Every structure is written in C-alpha cells, then in structure tokens.
Amino acid sequence: MLIWGWNRKIHQLAMLTLVCAHCHNPSAHALRKAVTMFTLFFIPLIPLKTRHFLECTFCGAAFDVPKENVNALISQAYGADQQHAGGPQPAHQHERH
C-alpha cells in the first residue's frame, strides 16, 4: 500500500502576447507555475519544487522563466489589460426633447 508520493499542480498566472522563440509567430503565451508537492495519504504537505514557464499556444513550446522575471511578466500582462480598459469610451446618445 502506497501512503506517500508526490503530486504536481499547474496554475495559470497570466496570458501574454509575445513572439515565440521556437516558431517565431506572434501568439498568446500562458505564464504558468508548476508546484510539485510531497503527499502523505493523498494530502499535500511540503512543496518540493516550483517552476515557472511560458507556453506558446501556437506551437506548444515551453520555456522556463527565472523566478525574478515572473512579477515583471505578470505586470506586463495586466498592465496591457488596464490600458485597453481605459481606452476610448463609447459615445453617449443625447435625448431629444
């Protein structure tokens, strides 16, 4: 009976539009975090390894991202969203009397 082991969870942190280093296409890249946990009786207890990577949605290539660059990529992803959200607003129609 196996009572210990490990489990890996992958969390998506952001989506960015970048030029892929593998296929050279401008495409969406998912910034993801993979956490490998030590488990006892299927209960995750201790994180063994954390890895950040970008995955191209066009060709599927994955590239490791150093931990110190992760916050900059997240800021870039959400900064672009906020700029688009603050863009031109639709014109309001005036009521005629």
Secondary structure as GFF3:
##gff-version 3
##sequence-region A 1 97
A	DSSP	beta_strand	4	19	.	.	.	ID=ss1
A	DSSP	beta_strand	26	40	.	.	.	ID=ss2
A	DSSP	beta_strand	43	56	.	.	.	ID=ss3
A	DSSP	beta_strand	62	64	.	.	.	ID=ss4
A	DSSP	alpha_helix	67	85	.	.	.	ID=ss5
###
